């Protein structure tokens, strides 16, 4: 793979495109704690239901609740799932996924 392809894969858009498949694989993995699976399924249900805390039709802020929820759940997944399981399902560039995680002091 050339450097351009690698940059696309690890860019913000590349990470967002890979995220649904990654999360689906985690839900199906028996090594993932059931609380993590419950959080992922709950997130999927919330995103699929047409009712939101902030209606999506409001310009500029309609999707903020969805983005916030995805960020919180992905951070929770990265913290609670063993690193080797994450690496197995995400691939060799786990650092790209780590960039999504909130920095802690």
Secondary structure, DSSP 4 states (H G I P E B T S, - for coil): --HHHHHHHHSHHHHHHHHHHHHHHHHH-TTS-HHHHHHHHHHHHHHHSS--SS-TTSTTTTTHHHHHHHHHHHHHHHHHS-HHHHHHHH-S-HHHHHTTSPP--
